[in-house]
């Protein structure tokens, strides 16, 4: 729990500095897909048994990363298809 709190405090401090000094704006339209993909990945990792070896731990990490990438891909599929079609049209002309 302390690690999560420390990470959250560090993230909040980083964002505060980025907002106040650099003028960063948070792209809110990307928050829902990222939070959703993270929740899907966390739900999967939560049901897996505890890794009993380094090899199994690596497998869990790879599985979690694969599920996250698949979820992000699913959420961004319409945007990615639009970009792909636009590039295809540009290369044809």
MODELLER restraints for C-alpha pairs under 7 A, 6 or more apart:
rsr = mdl.restraints
at = mdl.atoms
rsr.add(forms.Gaussian(group=physical.xy_distance, feature=features.Distance(at['CA:18:A'], at['CA:24:A']), mean=5.46, stdev=0.5))
rsr.add(forms.Gaussian(group=physical.xy_distance, feature=features.Distance(at['CA:19:A'], at['CA:25:A']), mean=6.65, stdev=0.5))
rsr.add(forms.Gaussian(group=physical.xy_distance, feature=features.Distance(at['CA:33:A'], at['CA:72:A']), mean=6.59, stdev=0.5))
rsr.add(forms.Gaussian(group=physical.xy_distance, feature=features.Distance(at['CA:33:A'], at['CA:75:A']), mean=6.07, stdev=0.5))
rsr.add(forms.Gaussian(group=physical.xy_distance, feature=features.Distance(at['CA:34:A'], at['CA:72:A']), mean=6.95, stdev=0.5))
rsr.add(forms.Gaussian(group=physical.xy_distance, feature=features.Distance(at['CA:37:A'], at['CA:68:A']), mean=5.44, stdev=0.5))
rsr.add(forms.Gaussian(group=physical.xy_distance, feature=features.Distance(at['CA:37:A'], at['CA:71:A']), mean=5.25, stdev=0.5))
rsr.add(forms.Gaussian(group=physical.xy_distance, feature=features.Distance(at['CA:37:A'], at['CA:72:A']), mean=5.93, stdev=0.5))
rsr.add(forms.Gaussian(group=physical.xy_distance, feature=features.Distance(at['CA:38:A'], at['CA:68:A']), mean=6.46, stdev=0.5))
rsr.add(forms.Gaussian(group=physical.xy_distance, feature=features.Distance(at['CA:41:A'], at['CA:64:A']), mean=5.47, stdev=0.5))
rsr.add(forms.Gaussian(group=physical.xy_distance, feature=features.Distance(at['CA:41:A'], at['CA:67:A']), mean=5.90, stdev=0.5))
rsr.add(forms.Gaussian(group=physical.xy_distance, feature=features.Distance(at['CA:41:A'], at['CA:68:A']), mean=5.52, stdev=0.5))
rsr.add(forms.Gaussian(group=physical.xy_distance, feature=features.Distance(at['CA:45:A'], at['CA:64:A']), mean=6.45, stdev=0.5))
rsr.add(forms.Gaussian(group=physical.xy_distance, feature=features.Distance(at['CA:51:A'], at['CA:57:A']), mean=5.08, stdev=0.5))
